[in-house]
């Protein structure tokens, strides 16, 4: 099975303490070569400075977050990775920006096993 394809789902936004946001995502991914895969993610977003946002994955629960990336404001409405996230031999970088009413999180993955782009598009 390849990872080219498209997915869709829903996001429940939770504000657990007034300072952080959690995106509880669920949906399906449909690879181009057929099939359907259900997915669930919980992403934790936190502003860590006046121009910095931290993104973590809560796959092990809220008490054991997996650090992904810090994003820094580049200009009006655009945020980019400070340092790439390393997973095994692969590097993950991201840009967060608005496009019309949508919020887009665009990932670039490079390494010996992966050359991919992943786009999360959050619709109003």
Steps between C-alpha positions, in 0.01 A plus 500: 500500500626845412439821689379707204134577540260725682315507825220681671368523848373716780680699768367573846692794646540482878642777717601305814630789709447831324857513364533188284305346214452133421385382159323164534498368143329195354427394145605276216798492266453352153825393329509544122553125461173422678366434844398715790683553829340653809716745695494687830741768619519742788723800440588747775570862405656746744636850462847496658601858423370813329586354157537128573253209499582145611328199344493169685330167433311343789519140377606390851253728677520855637756414769753363248494725190720432198678820395462565128597854403522859609368751249614862484307787342658605169256772411132563483327166545795271417688282748796272417696227675785615724674158489387188318351208690707184457323164489749222440690618190231737374467876554162668535458875438177698486341830406177626651305768314153619414354467154171683479293372793706178528798428722764288324774293664739390224757233591812414300659163582846411369732212567628171363158332536264791439460788258152630571277797551199489728241775507253544782228746403281614788172641371272735695 
